[in-house]
Amino acid sequence: MNTAEAKRVLEAALICSQQPLPVRDMRVLFQDALGADTVKSLLHELQNEWAQRSVELVSVASGWRFQSRPEMREYLDRLHPEKPPRYSRATLETLAIIAYRQPATRGDMEEIRGVTISAMIIKQLEDRGWIEVIGHRETVGRPALFATTRQFLDDLGLSSLDQLPLADDPVQRAELLASLTHIEDPVQLANANAPVADPADLPLIPIDTPETPEVSTETGDSPTTRPPYA
């Protein structure tokens, strides 16, 4: 199979897939006859070939996918004029704390925000697939430790947490997360399926970043919390 034909196969698979495709899955298309480096090289060539089109090939946390360019959003939204569900400022700020300071317990989030965080907010973010429990802190009550998921990175069009924009406080971070979803209203996230959370806007009390806690399972003392998106 020559290079041109291999790129056509990759292009067809990516366009037809409803989820990002990792390189290991794309190698199956060629019965592993092509190495990972060769597949990545072909993908970069495809990226360049689509550079001037309205659709782009991007790498996100779960793999590679085709997606519309941001400037096309205004037009594509006309196909779905209904308003998406809204997220409160409290929800976005809670998500920002987890994203930037993970792993974090609910107590950590409440200390940073200076207010009690509704269980509905946590459930909403879990239902959306953006956060998950990855372990428990070895302290009284063994509170759950939350971290973001691959789905969170995929939805924001990122391949790793290192690509999150820098920000100094929770308010800025919440606004940046909203902007990454390409919305005009900072309390509204597009294409969200989760139920509406408590809309109350609560005050913020920024504090210094807490140290990452040690975590373990119930059967031992060694850290066993898996890293996010492992």
VENCOR-V639417 format. One record per helix or strand of 2 or more residues. SS is the DSSP state (H for helix, E for strand). FROM is the first residue (numbers start at 1). LEN is the number of residues. If there is no record, write none. Layout:
ss->SS from->FROM len->LEN
ss->SS from->FROM len->LEN
//
This chain:
ss->H from->3 len->14
ss->H from->23 len->6
ss->H from->36 len->14
ss->E from->55 len->6
ss->E from->63 len->6
ss->H from->70 len->11
ss->H from->89 len->13
ss->H from->106 len->8
ss->H from->119 len->9
ss->E from->131 len->7
ss->E from->144 len->5
ss->H from->150 len->7
ss->H from->161 len->3
ss->H from->170 len->11
//
